């Protein structure tokens, strides 16, 4: 699989920047993304679908200063187009200037004040050996996962399919301060979702593997088998009585807690006072076992990139260290609002202005052992394997989610659990984490080891 040649991407960016500056822009930046993707799903022996796409998009941001206005600052506008003909590019540049002239000024708008990325290290984001990989080979991987899942047990009666996909991108960004940079990235995935059935009903579950190269993916048959085992263990699920017990989050569910906490550490949430973390920089917000890191330069990381959406070098940010909140996540705009420099976390889409986003985000493993060790050390409680709904209030930290999982008695799993709700306050939950596992499984750009919260409310029967 190959990405279209991007030899003229920098020329297009340079043309846009020259055009908008000639039109009166005080500053500007532009991003051009060329991408190819393929996707296929197999159910049983049948191919459900095959999709292939080739897309290009150009995003332009213009910052305009009108000295006649009483309001200080720059006005801005963002436009995008998939038409890269020179006529369309010139027209879009002119229209963006006109739109910027018409918008209100903002004293915090502008390009970053910091130095732009000076070097673009090889972060192993793209493996040339994967170029030209035929979609037929990926379909065969899906078939292997599907067959392996169905062979595990006669109770695996069907599936939602085994799906594969690959994406390849060439990204070029430039601005009127003279920075221009390009990089290539790719990602590949395999997902299997079998259905298990017995006299008590039907259950589904899944497993997946994802990586920057095809060679880094887990064996397709192993993915299928693990997905089947996860579906089988959910058969016979039942509710439990309402209670307060320890709750364990596994490798799939624990990262959601990290994501919700760090979402509350976004500079935008902080300056709007829409976060329960507002005013808590430098304070303990979690158990001292908790250290959370965001690192945009992790080799091979699914969130890695050499520069952020504003051309600043990505970096390693320690957000929580031994339970203490050490940093917000900032782009240049939210940083100015708070009187702080950007942390290199600007995220930029073709059709949008920069905002704050994570790169590779993880909670550092602890000395709590494997998931099995944590279960064995729990006399009575719940292992959460799936979360349902979005019941989280970022202002108060109140947390309530539908859940499914496995019930623990005497350090052993005794039966599956379904149709329950777990509730608490995220701040209190993080402070009451009493065990952090030693295993870290990356299934995306966020990861966390299994962890146990000392007590949560479970609403059941």
C-alpha positions as a Markdown table, in Angstrom:
| # | Residue | x | y | z |
|---|---|---|---|---|
| 1 | Unk | 0.0 | 0.0 | 0.0 |
| 2 | Unk | 1.5 | 3.3 | -1.0 |
| 3 | Unk | 0.7 | 6.9 | -0.4 |
| 4 | Unk | 0.5 | 9.2 | -3.4 |
| 5 | Unk | 3.7 | 11.0 | -4.2 |
| 6 | Unk | 3.9 | 14.3 | -2.3 |
| 7 | Unk | 6.7 | 16.0 | -4.2 |
| 8 | Unk | 4.6 | 19.0 | -4.9 |
| 9 | Unk | 3.0 | 19.3 | -1.4 |
| 10 | Unk | 5.6 | 21.8 | -0.2 |
| 11 | Unk | 5.2 | 23.8 | -3.4 |
| 12 | Unk | 1.4 | 24.0 | -2.8 |
| 13 | Unk | 2.0 | 25.1 | 0.8 |
| 14 | Unk | 4.5 | 27.7 | -0.3 |
| 15 | Unk | 2.1 | 29.0 | -3.0 |
| 16 | Unk | -0.7 | 29.3 | -0.4 |
| 17 | Unk | 1.4 | 31.2 | 2.1 |
| 18 | Unk | 2.7 | 33.6 | -0.5 |
| 19 | Unk | -0.8 | 34.2 | -1.9 |
| 20 | Unk | -2.4 | 35.0 | 1.5 |
| 21 | Unk | 0.5 | 37.2 | 2.6 |
| 22 | Unk | 0.2 | 39.2 | -0.7 |
| 23 | Unk | -3.5 | 39.5 | 0.1 |
| 24 | Unk | -2.8 | 41.2 | 3.5 |
| 25 | Unk | -2.6 | 38.3 | 6.0 |
| 26 | Unk | -0.5 | 39.1 | 9.0 |
| 27 | Unk | 0.3 | 35.4 | 9.4 |
| 28 | Unk | -0.9 | 32.1 | 8.1 |
| 29 | Unk | -0.3 | 28.4 | 8.1 |
| 30 | Unk | -1.5 | 25.5 | 5.9 |
| 31 | Unk | -1.6 | 21.7 | 6.1 |
| 32 | Unk | -1.8 | 19.2 | 3.2 |
| 33 | Unk | -2.7 | 15.6 | 3.8 |
| 34 | Unk | -2.6 | 12.9 | 1.2 |
| 35 | Unk | -3.9 | 9.5 | 2.3 |
| 36 | Unk | -4.8 | 6.1 | 1.1 |
| 37 | Unk | -6.8 | 3.5 | 3.0 |
| 38 | Unk | -8.1 | 0.0 | 2.6 |
| 39 | Unk | -10.6 | -1.9 | 4.7 |
| 40 | Unk | -12.2 | -5.4 | 4.4 |
| 41 | Unk | -14.4 | -7.5 | 6.6 |
| 42 | Unk | -14.9 | -11.3 | 6.5 |
| 43 | Unk | -17.8 | -13.2 | 8.1 |
| 44 | Unk | -17.3 | -16.9 | 8.0 |
| 45 | Unk | -15.9 | -17.6 | 4.6 |
| 46 | Unk | -17.7 | -14.7 | 2.9 |
| 47 | Unk | -16.3 | -11.2 | 2.3 |
| 48 | Unk | -18.7 | -8.6 | 3.6 |
| 49 | Unk | -17.1 | -5.7 | 1.9 |
| 50 | Unk | -13.8 | -4.3 | 0.6 |
| 51 | Unk | -13.2 | -0.5 | 0.6 |
| 52 | Unk | -10.3 | 1.4 | -0.8 |
| 53 | Unk | -9.9 | 5.2 | -0.8 |
| 54 | Unk | -7.5 | 7.8 | -2.0 |
| 55 | Unk | -8.0 | 11.3 | -0.6 |
| 56 | Unk | -6.2 | 14.7 | -0.5 |
| 57 | Unk | -7.1 | 17.7 | 1.6 |
| 58 | Unk | -5.6 | 21.2 | 2.0 |
| 59 | Unk | -6.4 | 23.3 | 5.1 |
| 60 | Unk | -5.6 | 27.0 | 5.2 |
| 61 | Unk | -5.6 | 29.3 | 8.3 |
| 62 | Unk | -5.3 | 33.0 | 7.9 |
| 63 | Unk | -4.6 | 35.5 | 10.7 |
| 64 | Unk | -5.4 | 39.1 | 9.9 |
| 65 | Unk | -4.7 | 42.3 | 11.8 |
| 66 | Unk | -6.8 | 45.4 | 11.2 |
| 67 | Unk | -5.2 | 48.5 | 12.9 |
| 68 | Unk | -8.4 | 50.4 | 12.6 |
| 69 | Unk | -10.2 | 48.2 | 15.0 |
| 70 | Unk | -10.4 | 49.1 | 18.7 |
| 71 | Unk | -10.1 | 45.4 | 19.7 |
| 72 | Unk | -6.5 | 44.2 | 19.8 |
| 73 | Unk | -5.3 | 41.0 | 18.3 |
| 74 | Unk | -5.8 | 39.0 | 15.2 |
| 75 | Unk | -8.9 | 37.8 | 13.4 |
| 76 | Unk | -8.8 | 34.4 | 11.9 |
| 77 | Unk | -10.5 | 32.0 | 9.4 |
| 78 | Unk | -10.0 | 28.4 | 8.4 |
| 79 | Unk | -11.0 | 26.8 | 5.1 |
| 80 | Unk | -10.3 | 23.5 | 3.4 |
| 81 | Unk | -10.5 | 21.9 | 0.0 |
| 82 | Unk | -9.9 | 18.6 | -1.7 |
| 83 | Unk | -9.4 | 20.3 | -5.1 |
| 84 | Unk | -5.6 | 20.8 | -5.4 |
| 85 | Unk | -5.7 | 22.4 | -8.8 |
| 86 | Unk | -3.8 | 25.7 | -8.8 |
| 87 | Unk | -6.9 | 27.7 | -9.7 |
| 88 | Unk | -8.8 | 26.1 | -6.7 |
| 89 | Unk | -5.9 | 26.6 | -4.4 |
| 90 | Unk | -5.6 | 30.3 | -5.3 |
| 91 | Unk | -9.3 | 30.9 | -5.0 |
| 92 | Unk | -9.4 | 29.2 | -1.6 |
| 93 | Unk | -6.5 | 31.3 | -0.4 |
| 94 | Unk | -8.2 | 34.5 | -1.4 |
| 95 | Unk | -11.5 | 33.5 | 0.2 |
| 96 | Unk | -9.7 | 32.6 | 3.5 |
| 97 | Unk | -8.2 | 36.1 | 3.6 |
| 98 | Unk | -11.7 | 37.7 | 2.9 |
| 99 | Unk | -13.2 | 35.6 | 5.7 |
| 100 | Unk | -10.5 | 36.5 | 8.2 |
| 101 | Unk | -11.0 | 40.2 | 7.5 |
| 102 | Unk | -14.7 | 39.8 | 8.4 |
| 103 | Unk | -14.3 | 38.0 | 11.7 |
| 104 | Unk | -13.8 | 39.5 | 15.2 |
| 105 | Unk | -10.3 | 40.0 | 16.5 |
| 106 | Unk | -8.9 | 37.8 | 19.3 |
| 107 | Unk | -6.0 | 38.9 | 21.5 |
| 108 | Unk | -4.9 | 35.3 | 22.0 |
| 109 | Unk | -4.9 | 34.2 | 18.3 |
| 110 | Unk | -1.7 | 33.7 | 16.4 |
| 111 | Unk | 1.1 | 31.4 | 15.4 |
| 112 | Unk | 3.2 | 29.9 | 18.2 |
| 113 | Unk | 5.7 | 32.2 | 19.9 |
| 114 | Unk | 8.1 | 29.3 | 20.6 |
| 115 | Unk | 10.7 | 27.9 | 18.3 |
| 116 | Unk | 9.5 | 25.5 | 15.6 |
| 117 | Unk | 10.8 | 22.0 | 15.2 |
| 118 | Unk | 14.4 | 22.0 | 14.1 |
| 119 | Unk | 14.9 | 18.3 | 13.4 |
| 120 | Unk | 12.5 | 15.7 | 12.3 |
| 121 | Unk | 13.7 | 12.4 | 13.7 |
| 122 | Unk | 12.8 | 9.0 | 12.3 |
| 123 | Unk | 10.1 | 7.7 | 14.6 |
| 124 | Unk | 9.4 | 4.5 | 12.8 |
| 125 | Unk | 6.0 | 5.6 | 11.7 |
| 126 | Unk | 6.1 | 4.0 | 8.3 |
| 127 | Unk | 7.7 | 0.8 | 7.0 |
| 128 | Unk | 8.5 | 0.9 | 3.3 |
| 129 | Unk | 8.3 | -2.9 | 3.2 |
| 130 | Unk | 4.5 | -2.6 | 3.6 |
| 131 | Unk | 4.1 | -0.5 | 0.4 |
| 132 | Unk | 2.2 | -2.4 | -2.2 |
| 133 | Unk | 0.9 | -5.0 | 0.2 |
| 134 | Unk | -2.1 | -6.5 | -1.6 |
| 135 | Unk | -5.5 | -6.2 | 0.0 |
| 136 | Unk | -5.9 | -9.9 | -0.8 |
| 137 | Unk | -3.3 | -10.7 | 1.8 |
| 138 | Unk | -5.1 | -8.6 | 4.4 |
| 139 | Unk | -8.3 | -10.4 | 3.6 |
| 140 | Unk | -6.6 | -13.7 | 4.2 |
| 141 | Unk | -5.5 | -12.5 | 7.6 |
| 142 | Unk | -9.2 | -11.8 | 8.4 |
| 143 | Unk | -10.1 | -15.2 | 7.3 |
| 144 | Unk | -7.5 | -16.8 | 9.5 |
| 145 | Unk | -8.8 | -14.8 | 12.5 |
| 146 | Unk | -12.4 | -15.8 | 11.7 |
| 147 | Unk | -11.6 | -19.5 | 11.3 |
| 148 | Unk | -9.5 | -19.6 | 14.5 |
| 149 | Unk | -12.3 | -17.9 | 16.5 |
| 150 | Unk | -14.9 | -20.4 | 15.3 |
| 151 | Unk | -12.7 | -23.4 | 16.0 |
| 152 | Unk | -12.3 | -22.6 | 19.7 |
| 153 | Unk | -15.6 | -24.0 | 20.9 |
| 154 | Unk | -18.9 | -25.1 | 19.3 |
| 155 | Unk | -20.6 | -22.4 | 21.2 |
| 156 | Unk | -19.0 | -19.8 | 18.9 |
| 157 | Unk | -22.0 | -19.9 | 16.5 |
| 158 | Unk | -21.5 | -16.7 | 14.4 |
| 159 | Unk | -19.7 | -13.4 | 14.4 |
| 160 | Unk | -19.9 | -9.8 | 13.6 |
| 161 | Unk | -16.9 | -10.4 | 11.4 |
| 162 | Unk | -13.2 | -10.1 | 11.4 |
| 163 | Unk | -12.0 | -6.9 | 9.9 |
| 164 | Unk | -8.7 | -5.6 | 8.6 |
| 165 | Unk | -7.6 | -2.1 | 7.6 |
| 166 | Unk | -4.6 | -0.1 | 6.6 |
| 167 | Unk | -4.0 | 3.7 | 6.4 |
| 168 | Unk | -1.1 | 5.5 | 4.9 |
| 169 | Unk | -0.6 | 9.3 | 5.1 |
| 170 | Unk | 1.8 | 12.0 | 3.9 |
| 171 | Unk | 1.5 | 15.1 | 6.0 |
| 172 | Unk | 3.0 | 18.5 | 5.1 |
| 173 | Unk | 2.7 | 21.6 | 7.2 |
| 174 | Unk | 4.1 | 25.1 | 6.7 |
| 175 | Unk | 3.6 | 28.6 | 8.1 |
| 176 | Unk | 4.5 | 32.2 | 7.3 |
| 177 | Unk | 7.3 | 32.1 | 9.9 |
| 178 | Unk | 9.3 | 30.0 | 7.5 |
| 179 | Unk | 8.7 | 26.5 | 9.0 |
| 180 | Unk | 7.8 | 23.7 | 6.6 |
| 181 | Unk | 8.0 | 20.0 | 7.4 |
| 182 | Unk | 6.7 | 16.7 | 6.1 |
| 183 | Unk | 6.5 | 13.1 | 7.4 |
| 184 | Unk | 4.8 | 9.9 | 6.4 |
| 185 | Unk | 2.9 | 7.6 | 8.7 |
| 186 | Unk | 1.0 | 4.3 | 8.5 |
| 187 | Unk | -1.2 | 2.1 | 10.7 |
| 188 | Unk | -2.5 | -1.4 | 10.3 |
| 189 | Unk | -5.2 | -3.2 | 12.3 |
| 190 | Unk | -7.0 | -6.5 | 12.7 |
| 191 | Unk | -10.2 | -6.8 | 14.7 |
| 192 | Unk | -12.2 | -10.0 | 15.4 |
| 193 | Unk | -15.7 | -10.0 | 17.1 |
| 194 | Unk | -17.2 | -13.5 | 17.5 |
| 195 | Unk | -20.6 | -14.4 | 18.9 |
| 196 | Unk | -21.0 | -17.1 | 21.6 |
| 197 | Unk | -24.3 | -18.8 | 22.4 |
| 198 | Unk | -25.7 | -21.2 | 25.0 |
| 199 | Unk | -29.1 | -21.9 | 26.5 |
| 200 | Unk | -28.9 | -18.7 | 28.5 |
| 201 | Unk | -28.5 | -16.5 | 25.4 |
| 202 | Unk | -25.9 | -14.9 | 23.2 |
| 203 | Unk | -22.8 | -12.8 | 24.0 |
| 204 | Unk | -20.2 | -11.0 | 21.9 |
| 205 | Unk | -16.7 | -9.7 | 22.6 |
| 206 | Unk | -13.6 | -8.8 | 20.7 |
| 207 | Unk | -9.9 | -8.6 | 20.5 |
| 208 | Unk | -7.7 | -6.6 | 18.2 |
| 209 | Unk | -4.1 | -5.8 | 17.2 |
| 210 | Unk | -2.8 | -2.6 | 15.8 |
| 211 | Unk | 0.6 | -1.3 | 14.8 |
| 212 | Unk | 2.7 | 0.9 | 12.5 |
| 213 | Unk | 3.9 | -2.0 | 10.4 |
| 214 | Unk | 2.3 | -5.2 | 9.3 |
| 215 | Unk | 5.1 | -7.2 | 10.8 |
| 216 | Unk | 4.3 | -5.8 | 14.3 |
| 217 | Unk | 0.8 | -7.2 | 14.3 |
| 218 | Unk | -0.2 | -10.1 | 16.5 |
| 219 | Unk | -0.8 | -13.4 | 14.6 |
| 220 | Unk | -4.3 | -13.4 | 13.1 |
| 221 | Unk | -5.2 | -16.8 | 14.5 |
| 222 | Unk | -4.2 | -15.7 | 18.0 |
| 223 | Unk | -6.4 | -12.6 | 17.7 |
| 224 | Unk | -9.4 | -14.8 | 16.7 |
| 225 | Unk | -8.8 | -17.2 | 19.6 |
| 226 | Unk | -8.5 | -14.5 | 22.2 |
| 227 | Unk | -11.7 | -12.8 | 20.9 |
| 228 | Unk | -13.5 | -16.1 | 21.1 |
| 229 | Unk | -12.3 | -16.8 | 24.7 |
| 230 | Unk | -13.5 | -13.4 | 25.7 |
| 231 | Unk | -16.9 | -14.0 | 24.2 |
| 232 | Unk | -17.2 | -17.4 | 25.8 |
| 233 | Unk | -16.4 | -16.2 | 29.3 |
| 234 | Unk | -19.4 | -13.8 | 29.1 |
| 235 | Unk | -22.0 | -16.5 | 28.7 |
| 236 | Unk | -24.3 | -16.9 | 31.7 |
| 237 | Unk | -24.0 | -13.3 | 32.7 |
| 238 | Unk | -26.1 | -12.0 | 35.5 |
| 239 | Unk | -26.7 | -9.0 | 37.7 |
| 240 | Unk | -25.4 | -8.7 | 41.2 |
| 241 | Unk | -26.9 | -7.0 | 44.2 |
| 242 | Unk | -26.1 | -3.3 | 44.7 |
| 243 | Unk | -23.0 | -3.0 | 46.8 |
| 244 | Unk | -19.7 | -1.2 | 47.3 |
| 245 | Unk | -16.7 | -3.4 | 46.5 |
| 246 | Unk | -13.2 | -3.1 | 44.9 |
| 247 | Unk | -13.3 | -2.7 | 41.1 |
| 248 | Unk | -10.6 | -3.8 | 38.7 |
| 249 | Unk | -10.2 | -2.2 | 35.3 |
| 250 | Unk | -8.5 | -4.4 | 32.7 |
| 251 | Unk | -6.2 | -3.4 | 29.8 |
| 252 | Unk | -9.1 | -2.3 | 27.6 |
| 253 | Unk | -11.0 | -0.3 | 30.2 |
| 254 | Unk | -8.3 | 1.3 | 32.3 |
| 255 | Unk | -7.1 | 3.6 | 29.5 |
| 256 | Unk | -10.5 | 5.2 | 29.5 |
| 257 | Unk | -9.9 | 6.5 | 33.0 |
| 258 | Unk | -6.6 | 8.0 | 31.9 |
| 259 | Unk | -8.2 | 9.7 | 28.9 |
| 260 | Unk | -11.0 | 11.2 | 31.0 |
| 261 | Unk | -8.5 | 12.6 | 33.5 |
| 262 | Unk | -6.3 | 14.1 | 30.9 |
| 263 | Unk | -9.2 | 15.5 | 29.0 |
| 264 | Unk | -9.8 | 17.5 | 32.1 |
| 265 | Unk | -6.2 | 18.7 | 32.0 |
| 266 | Unk | -6.7 | 20.3 | 28.5 |
| 267 | Unk | -5.8 | 24.0 | 28.5 |
| 268 | Unk | -9.2 | 24.7 | 27.0 |
| 269 | Unk | -11.1 | 23.0 | 29.8 |
| 270 | Unk | -8.9 | 24.8 | 32.4 |
| 271 | Unk | -9.2 | 28.4 | 31.1 |
| 272 | Unk | -13.0 | 27.9 | 30.6 |
| 273 | Unk | -13.1 | 26.5 | 34.2 |
| 274 | Unk | -14.9 | 23.5 | 32.9 |
| 275 | Unk | -12.8 | 20.9 | 34.7 |
| 276 | Unk | -12.6 | 19.6 | 38.3 |
| 277 | Unk | -8.8 | 20.0 | 38.0 |
| 278 | Unk | -9.0 | 23.8 | 37.7 |
| 279 | Unk | -6.6 | 25.3 | 40.2 |
| 280 | Unk | -5.0 | 22.0 | 41.2 |
| 281 | Unk | -1.7 | 22.3 | 39.3 |
| 282 | Unk | 1.0 | 21.1 | 41.7 |
| 283 | Unk | -1.5 | 19.3 | 43.9 |
| 284 | Unk | -2.0 | 15.6 | 44.5 |
| 285 | Unk | -4.9 | 14.4 | 42.2 |
| 286 | Unk | -4.3 | 10.6 | 42.4 |
| 287 | Unk | -2.6 | 7.9 | 44.4 |
| 288 | Unk | 1.1 | 8.3 | 44.6 |
| 289 | Unk | 1.5 | 5.1 | 42.5 |
| 290 | Unk | 0.1 | 7.0 | 39.5 |
| 291 | Unk | 2.4 | 8.6 | 36.9 |
| 292 | Unk | 0.9 | 9.6 | 33.5 |
| 293 | Unk | 3.0 | 10.5 | 30.5 |
| 294 | Unk | 2.2 | 11.9 | 27.1 |
| 295 | Unk | 5.1 | 11.4 | 24.6 |
| 296 | Unk | 4.8 | 12.4 | 20.9 |
| 297 | Unk | 8.2 | 11.0 | 20.1 |
| 298 | Unk | 7.8 | 7.4 | 21.2 |
| 299 | Unk | 9.3 | 5.3 | 18.4 |
| 300 | Unk | 6.6 | 3.4 | 16.6 |
| 301 | Unk | 3.9 | 4.9 | 18.8 |
| 302 | Unk | 0.4 | 5.2 | 17.2 |
| 303 | Unk | 0.2 | 8.8 | 18.4 |
| 304 | Unk | 3.8 | 9.8 | 17.5 |
| 305 | Unk | 4.7 | 12.6 | 15.1 |
| 306 | Unk | 7.8 | 14.7 | 14.7 |
| 307 | Unk | 5.9 | 18.0 | 15.1 |
| 308 | Unk | 2.5 | 19.0 | 16.3 |
| 309 | Unk | -0.3 | 20.8 | 14.4 |
| 310 | Unk | 1.4 | 24.1 | 14.7 |
| 311 | Unk | 4.9 | 23.0 | 13.7 |
| 312 | Unk | 6.3 | 22.8 | 17.2 |
| 313 | Unk | 8.5 | 19.8 | 18.2 |
| 314 | Unk | 6.6 | 17.1 | 20.0 |
| 315 | Unk | 8.0 | 16.0 | 23.3 |
| 316 | Unk | 7.7 | 13.9 | 26.4 |
| 317 | Unk | 5.3 | 15.6 | 29.0 |
| 318 | Unk | 4.9 | 14.2 | 32.5 |
| 319 | Unk | 1.4 | 15.2 | 33.3 |
| 320 | Unk | 1.0 | 13.4 | 36.6 |
| 321 | Unk | 4.0 | 12.3 | 38.6 |
| 322 | Unk | 3.6 | 10.1 | 41.7 |
| 323 | Unk | 0.0 | 11.4 | 42.0 |
| 324 | Unk | 0.8 | 15.1 | 41.6 |
| 325 | Unk | -0.6 | 17.1 | 38.7 |
| 326 | Unk | 2.5 | 18.5 | 37.0 |
| 327 | Unk | 1.3 | 20.0 | 33.7 |
| 328 | Unk | -1.7 | 20.9 | 31.5 |
| 329 | Unk | -1.9 | 19.9 | 27.9 |
| 330 | Unk | -1.5 | 23.0 | 25.8 |
| 331 | Unk | -1.4 | 24.4 | 22.3 |
| 332 | Unk | -0.3 | 28.0 | 21.7 |
| 333 | Unk | -3.8 | 29.5 | 22.0 |
| 334 | Unk | -4.7 | 27.8 | 25.3 |
| 335 | Unk | -1.2 | 28.5 | 26.5 |
| 336 | Unk | -1.6 | 32.2 | 26.0 |
| 337 | Unk | -4.9 | 32.1 | 27.8 |
| 338 | Unk | -3.1 | 30.6 | 30.8 |
| 339 | Unk | 0.2 | 32.5 | 30.5 |
| 340 | Unk | 2.1 | 29.3 | 29.7 |
| 341 | Unk | 4.1 | 28.0 | 26.7 |
| 342 | Unk | 2.6 | 25.3 | 24.5 |
| 343 | Unk | 3.5 | 21.7 | 25.5 |
| 344 | Unk | 3.6 | 20.6 | 21.8 |
| 345 | Unk | 0.2 | 19.1 | 21.9 |
| 346 | Unk | -1.6 | 21.0 | 19.1 |
| 347 | Unk | -3.8 | 18.7 | 17.1 |
| 348 | Unk | -4.8 | 20.0 | 13.6 |
| 349 | Unk | -7.3 | 18.6 | 11.1 |
| 350 | Unk | -7.5 | 19.8 | 7.5 |
| 351 | Unk | -10.8 | 21.6 | 8.1 |
| 352 | Unk | -10.2 | 22.9 | 11.6 |
| 353 | Unk | -8.0 | 25.3 | 13.6 |
| 354 | Unk | -5.5 | 23.8 | 16.1 |
| 355 | Unk | -6.8 | 22.4 | 19.4 |
| 356 | Unk | -5.3 | 20.3 | 22.2 |
| 357 | Unk | -4.8 | 16.6 | 21.7 |
| 358 | Unk | -2.8 | 13.8 | 23.2 |
| 359 | Unk | -0.1 | 11.8 | 21.4 |
| 360 | Unk | 1.0 | 8.6 | 23.0 |
| 361 | Unk | -0.7 | 8.7 | 26.4 |
| 362 | Unk | -0.1 | 6.1 | 29.1 |
| 363 | Unk | -0.1 | 5.3 | 32.8 |
| 364 | Unk | 3.2 | 3.9 | 33.9 |
| 365 | Unk | 3.1 | 0.2 | 35.0 |
| 366 | Unk | 3.5 | -0.4 | 38.8 |
| 367 | Unk | 4.5 | -3.4 | 40.9 |
| 368 | Unk | 1.0 | -4.8 | 41.3 |
| 369 | Unk | 1.8 | -7.8 | 39.1 |
| 370 | Unk | -0.3 | -9.3 | 36.3 |
| 371 | Unk | -4.1 | -9.1 | 36.0 |
| 372 | Unk | -4.3 | -12.6 | 37.4 |
| 373 | Unk | -2.3 | -11.5 | 40.5 |
| 374 | Unk | -4.6 | -8.5 | 41.1 |
| 375 | Unk | -7.7 | -10.8 | 40.8 |
| 376 | Unk | -6.1 | -13.3 | 43.2 |
| 377 | Unk | -5.5 | -10.5 | 45.7 |
| 378 | Unk | -9.1 | -9.4 | 45.6 |
| 379 | Unk | -11.4 | -11.2 | 48.1 |
| 380 | Unk | -14.6 | -9.9 | 46.6 |
| 381 | Unk | -15.2 | -7.5 | 43.7 |
| 382 | Unk | -15.7 | -6.8 | 40.1 |
| 383 | Unk | -13.4 | -7.0 | 37.1 |
| 384 | Unk | -14.7 | -4.6 | 34.5 |
| 385 | Unk | -14.2 | -5.7 | 30.9 |
| 386 | Unk | -16.6 | -3.4 | 29.0 |
| 387 | Unk | -17.9 | 0.1 | 29.7 |
| 388 | Unk | -21.1 | 1.4 | 28.2 |
| 389 | Unk | -22.3 | 5.0 | 27.8 |
| 390 | Unk | -20.6 | 8.3 | 28.5 |
| 391 | Unk | -21.6 | 9.2 | 32.0 |
| 392 | Unk | -18.9 | 11.5 | 33.1 |
| 393 | Unk | -19.1 | 15.2 | 34.3 |
| 394 | Unk | -15.8 | 16.9 | 33.7 |
| 395 | Unk | -16.7 | 19.9 | 35.9 |
| 396 | Unk | -17.5 | 17.8 | 39.0 |
| 397 | Unk | -15.7 | 14.6 | 38.2 |
| 398 | Unk | -18.8 | 12.6 | 38.8 |
| 399 | Unk | -18.6 | 9.2 | 37.1 |
| 400 | Unk | -21.3 | 6.7 | 36.2 |
| 401 | Unk | -21.0 | 4.1 | 33.5 |
| 402 | Unk | -22.9 | 1.0 | 32.4 |
| 403 | Unk | -20.6 | -2.0 | 32.7 |
| 404 | Unk | -20.1 | -5.7 | 32.1 |
| 405 | Unk | -17.4 | -7.9 | 33.6 |
| 406 | Unk | -16.6 | -10.8 | 35.8 |
| 407 | Unk | -17.4 | -11.3 | 39.5 |
| 408 | Unk | -14.7 | -12.2 | 41.9 |
| 409 | Unk | -15.1 | -14.2 | 45.1 |
| 410 | Unk | -12.1 | -15.5 | 47.2 |
| 411 | Unk | -9.6 | -14.3 | 44.6 |
| 412 | Unk | -11.2 | -16.3 | 41.8 |
| 413 | Unk | -13.6 | -15.4 | 38.9 |
| 414 | Unk | -16.9 | -17.1 | 39.7 |
| 415 | Unk | -19.3 | -15.8 | 37.0 |
| 416 | Unk | -19.9 | -13.1 | 34.4 |
| 417 | Unk | -21.8 | -9.9 | 35.3 |
| 418 | Unk | -24.0 | -7.7 | 33.1 |
| 419 | Unk | -26.6 | -5.0 | 33.3 |
| 420 | Unk | -24.9 | -3.1 | 36.1 |
| 421 | Unk | -23.7 | 0.5 | 36.6 |
| 422 | Unk | -20.5 | 1.5 | 38.4 |
| 423 | Unk | -20.4 | 5.0 | 40.0 |
| 424 | Unk | -18.1 | 7.2 | 41.9 |
| 425 | Unk | -16.1 | 10.5 | 41.5 |
| 426 | Unk | -13.1 | 10.3 | 39.2 |
| 427 | Unk | -10.9 | 12.4 | 41.6 |
| 428 | Unk | -11.8 | 10.1 | 44.5 |
| 429 | Unk | -11.4 | 7.0 | 42.3 |
| 430 | Unk | -7.9 | 8.0 | 41.3 |
| 431 | Unk | -6.9 | 8.7 | 44.9 |
| 432 | Unk | -8.2 | 5.3 | 46.0 |
| 433 | Unk | -6.3 | 3.2 | 43.4 |
| 434 | Unk | -4.6 | 0.7 | 45.6 |
| 435 | Unk | -2.9 | -1.6 | 43.0 |
| 436 | Unk | -1.3 | -0.8 | 39.6 |
| 437 | Unk | -0.4 | -3.7 | 37.4 |
| 438 | Unk | 2.9 | -4.4 | 35.7 |
| 439 | Unk | 1.6 | -5.1 | 32.2 |
| 440 | Unk | 1.1 | -2.5 | 29.5 |
| 441 | Unk | -0.8 | -3.4 | 26.4 |
| 442 | Unk | -1.0 | -1.0 | 23.5 |
| 443 | Unk | -4.2 | -1.3 | 21.5 |
| 444 | Unk | -4.1 | 2.3 | 20.2 |
| 445 | Unk | -2.4 | 5.6 | 21.2 |
| 446 | Unk | -3.5 | 5.2 | 24.9 |
| 447 | Unk | -2.6 | 2.5 | 27.3 |
| 448 | Unk | -2.7 | 1.6 | 31.0 |
| 449 | Unk | -2.0 | -1.4 | 33.0 |
| 450 | Unk | -4.8 | -3.2 | 34.9 |
| 451 | Unk | -5.6 | -1.3 | 38.1 |
| 452 | Unk | -7.8 | -1.7 | 41.2 |
| 453 | Unk | -9.9 | 0.9 | 42.8 |
| 454 | Unk | -10.4 | 0.2 | 46.5 |
| 455 | Unk | -14.1 | 0.8 | 46.5 |
| 456 | Unk | -16.9 | 1.8 | 44.0 |
| 457 | Unk | -20.6 | 1.7 | 44.1 |
| 458 | Unk | -22.1 | -1.0 | 41.9 |
| 459 | Unk | -25.8 | -0.6 | 41.1 |
| 460 | Unk | -27.4 | -3.9 | 40.3 |
| 461 | Unk | -30.5 | -5.7 | 41.5 |
